[in-house]
Structures are given as C-alpha cells and as structure tokens.
Amino acid sequence: VEGTQPLNRRAALAGLSSVFLVSPARGAPPRLDLSGRYQQGGFALGRTVPGAQVFLDGQEVTRASASGAFFIGFDRDAASRAVVRVVGPGGEASRTLPIAATDYDIQRIRGLGGRGGGKASPELEARMAWEVRRKADAFASKAAREDFMTGFSVPVAYTRISARFGGQRIVDGRPRPPHHGIDLAAPRGTPVRAPAGGVVVLAENGLLYEGGLVMIDHGQGLITAYLHLSRVDVLRGQAVRGGEVIGAVGATGRATGPHLCWRMKWRGRNMDPMLLVGARAPA
Ligand SMILES: [Zn+2]
C-alpha cells in the first residue's frame, strides 16, 4: 500500500465518487498506454485497467471498458496540450500530450449582401427543432462497444476531397461555423460503407440540411455521421460490421453536388475522421 493512500485522498478531495475509493488501495498504479494522432481534430486510443475513470484536462470524460479500452478526442480548436489521467483501484497515472496545431482552410471573403432570409413558418421551425433534437440525441449516444480500437477504413471510393475538415469562411470579418466534416466527392449511388463496426443511432431521409443521414456509435460516445445520402440502407438500432454498406452517395439536403460529407464527433468535440483511418490501438 506504500504511496497509494495520498493519491486516493487527493482523488477524494477532488470530489470523485467511485466504488474504487471505498475499497482499500492496493498494488501499483494502473497501466496507461496511449497511441493516436495528437493534433487538433485528432484522437488517442488508450488502454488501462478495466473500469478506470478517465479524465481529460481535469474533467472526467469516460470510463475504460470491461477490457480497459478507452477513446479520447481532440477538438478542432483543442489547446496545445492535453492531460490524460486514469484513476483505478490501485492509484492513478497520467500523461501530458503535446497537441499540434492543424492548418485549416480559412477563406476571407466579402459578403454580397442581401442574404437576409424571411421568417421561417411555424411548421418549418418545428421541423428544424425536431431535427436538432434527433441529432443531439444521436451524438449523445454512448454504446458499450469498443469498435474504435480496431481502426477505421475510408467509407467510400472517392474521386477527390472537395472540402477538408475544419475549413471556415470569414464573411465581412464575421466567422461562419467551421466545416466539421470532410467532403469526399464520388458519383451518385457509390456505396457508403461503415468504416468500423458499431450500432446505428440515426437513419433518416429528407432532413433539411443533411438530406439522407446515417449516424453510427462506435463505442465510448465516438459517433460518425454520413450526410447527403441518396439512399439509406440501415435502420436505427441496427448493429453494423466494418465494411457493411449503410447507404449510397447523393446530394440530398443542402449540397451542390454528389459527395459524402463524413463527420466524427466525441462528446461535443469535432474531429477529422480521416485521421482515424488505419489507426492502431496500443498492444
Ligand atoms: Zn461537408
């Protein structure tokens, strides 16, 4: 028990309630192995002891799975360092990761004016509110899976990247919302495949902005989204394997041409899904 008591006391002082804290401290601090892309929009895959509490920059963000796996995402605008800390039955371990800045496509343009829209009808406003709720619910899903540990594949055979992750227009000095996906141009009807296993948490046609939209939970709240689909081939609640067709490329919703807008989000943080392609978890 040497040296473990102060760690647990510190955890208790920080207001952490956990079954671990009522059991006597024992053994060595937990293992903490990380791999990933430590940059804005990137991620870390972690291994520690099963059920350990996982903290990012002092905030509890998740718990390790039954096998000790966990996921951490770094937002588009993440700060230049991140502290990952795990607290297990025997104590705690932490690592400080330098987070590299990512270069985004920033366009400064002069507005053309006259963009003022009329007021939306009550029906349209109700429809928009319903869509916002459905998407927020899907992004909040936290399936007890660890498909994220097996690495991702590119979901579509694309011809070119028509818009990179994180790009932003600044119109007359006013920043517009950044592009939180990556746009992969491909002919209409090209199959879209799940990049890894998961469970479908949203499958809808005819959304105002996204058109045909599928969202998949890969575990630990890591959600990927597929926008503007011409066809949706899965149902909400359905489990999918990596490589399984979930829909087809289209230009539904607000899109100027056929492409797949691929998004990835983890607990409120927006990430570049292409960085997950070929990722390898720590052994
Ligand atoms: Zn997009």
Boltz pocket constraint, residues with backbone or C-beta under 6 A from the ligand:
constraints:
  - pocket:
      binder: B
      contacts: [[A, 163], [A, 179], [A, 181], [A, 182], [A, 183], [A, 260], [A, 261], [A, 262]]
      max_distance: 6.0
